[in-house]
Amino acid sequence: MKYKPYTDPDWLHTEYVRKKRNCADIAEECGTTEMTIYNWCKEFGLLKLRGKGRNLGPQKIIKRG
């Protein structure tokens, strides 16, 4: 059976919270999907430590009259 580092809460905490890596980057390194990493982060309660939203870059605020 292949070792899956993302199933280790300490490893995933280091990568996702401390190093601030995104799920896609971690998934690519581990050879799995972004959703798998997201689900493990959710399982370990890491999403609330870093926030659930995606960083979509600067957003324009449109004022509507």
trRosetta pair geometry for C-beta under 8 A, 3 or more apart (Angstrom, degrees):
i j d omega theta_ij theta_ji phi_ij phi_ji
4 7 4.7 61 99 -4 106 112
4 30 6.9 64 -151 -170 70 121
4 32 7.6 55 -141 -45 108 142
5 8 5.7 -50 -168 23 53 114
5 11 4.8 -110 174 141 94 159
5 12 7.6 156 135 -57 76 74
5 30 6.4 -134 47 -108 94 114
6 11 7.1 -114 -92 100 28 115
6 12 5.4 75 -149 -84 59 111
6 26 6.5 110 -95 155 119 118
6 30 5.4 -2 -24 -106 119 168
6 32 7.0 -102 24 38 149 146
6 36 7.1 87 105 129 153 100
6 37 5.7 -93 -148 -110 147 77
6 40 5.2 117 153 68 100 168
7 12 7.9 120 -4 -36 6 126
7 40 6.5 -110 -95 -129 47 135
8 11 4.0 59 85 14 113 113
8 12 6.4 161 81 -11 59 87
9 12 5.9 -61 -141 43 29 107
9 13 6.0 35 159 -25 66 108
9 44 4.6 163 -123 -130 98 133
10 13 5.7 -53 -145 34 28 113
10 14 6.5 30 155 -20 61 105
11 14 5.9 -57 -155 33 30 112
11 15 6.4 18 155 -10 66 110
12 15 5.8 -58 -143 43 33 106
12 16 5.5 8 169 0 71 118
12 26 7.6 69 -131 -165 77 153
12 37 7.7 176 -135 -155 114 82
12 40 6.0 -130 -116 128 161 118
12 41 6.5 -153 166 -87 126 69
12 44 6.1 132 85 29 135 161
12 46 6.5 -115 129 -43 106 159
13 16 6.5 -63 -125 50 20 94
13 17 5.1 -22 -169 25 63 122
13 18 6.8 58 139 -10 69 100
13 44 7.0 -122 -61 141 90 141
13 46 6.1 -153 -101 -104 67 120
13 49 7.9 21 -139 62 89 164
14 17 7.3 -34 -81 52 8 83
14 18 5.0 -33 -149 37 47 127
14 19 6.4 42 151 -11 64 104
15 18 7.5 27 -14 51 11 86
15 19 5.4 -36 -144 42 35 125
15 21 5.1 -46 171 39 80 129
15 26 5.4 102 144 -105 137 121
16 19 7.5 39 -5 54 11 84
16 20 7.7 33 171 -113 32 20
16 21 6.1 -79 -96 62 40 81
16 23 7.5 27 -115 -77 111 65
16 26 6.6 -24 -73 -49 86 153
16 37 7.8 167 -83 171 124 108
16 41 5.6 179 -152 -109 169 119
16 46 5.3 56 97 159 139 145
16 50 6.6 -125 148 -8 90 155
17 20 7.3 -4 174 -73 18 54
17 46 5.8 -125 -50 -156 110 103
17 49 5.1 -14 -115 114 127 132
17 50 5.5 -144 -111 -53 72 116
20 50 7.3 161 -119 -135 73 130
21 25 4.8 -117 -176 83 101 129
21 26 5.4 115 120 -53 124 94
22 25 5.1 95 59 8 75 103
22 26 7.2 -148 96 -2 38 90
22 55 7.7 -113 -88 27 127 108
23 26 5.8 -60 -147 42 33 108
23 27 5.9 35 155 -24 68 110
23 34 4.6 90 122 -161 107 82
23 35 7.9 77 154 -61 139 19
23 37 4.2 164 -155 94 88 122
23 38 4.9 13 -129 -61 159 79
23 41 6.8 -97 -92 -9 108 141
24 27 5.7 -55 -144 36 28 114
24 28 6.4 32 156 -23 63 104
24 34 4.7 -13 -87 -99 64 121
24 37 8.0 -151 -52 48 22 143
25 28 5.9 -51 -150 30 29 111
25 29 6.7 27 153 -15 61 106
26 29 5.8 -58 -154 37 33 111
26 30 6.2 14 156 -5 68 115
26 37 4.9 131 89 -134 117 151
27 30 6.0 -69 -143 48 29 100
27 31 8.0 -124 169 49 57 10
27 32 5.1 -102 -151 81 80 72
27 33 5.6 -34 -158 140 137 15
27 34 4.6 -107 -9 -78 159 48
27 36 6.5 123 -117 55 107 98
27 37 4.7 -116 -65 -15 91 129
28 31 7.8 32 -177 -68 26 34
30 37 7.3 140 38 -76 140 110
32 36 4.4 -73 152 62 124 149
32 37 6.7 138 92 -42 116 86
33 36 4.7 108 60 -3 80 100
33 37 7.4 -148 99 1 49 83
34 37 5.9 -57 -157 38 37 109
34 38 6.2 40 147 -22 69 108
35 38 5.3 -51 -143 37 35 116
35 39 6.2 37 156 -22 66 104
36 39 5.9 -55 -150 34 28 110
36 40 6.6 24 154 -14 63 105
37 40 5.8 -57 -149 38 33 108
37 41 6.3 35 152 -20 66 106
38 41 5.7 -56 -150 36 30 113
38 42 6.3 31 151 -19 64 106
38 47 8.0 48 -163 -80 72 118
39 42 5.5 -52 -148 37 32 114
39 43 6.2 39 151 -24 65 105
40 43 5.3 -48 -144 34 35 117
40 44 6.3 20 160 -6 66 108
41 44 6.2 -65 -146 47 27 99
41 46 4.2 -87 -161 64 79 117
41 47 5.4 100 134 -53 104 81
42 45 7.7 36 -178 -71 30 27
42 46 7.6 -77 -55 44 22 78
42 47 5.4 14 -94 -18 63 130
45 48 6.0 -36 -177 30 75 110
45 49 7.2 82 133 -23 75 102
46 49 5.3 -56 -159 32 49 117
46 50 6.5 9 157 9 78 109
47 50 6.6 -83 -152 53 30 85
47 51 7.2 -70 174 103 65 14
47 52 5.1 39 175 -89 115 77
48 51 7.7 49 -142 -76 25 27
48 52 7.7 2 -79 -47 49 90
56 59 6.8 55 88 -70 109 98
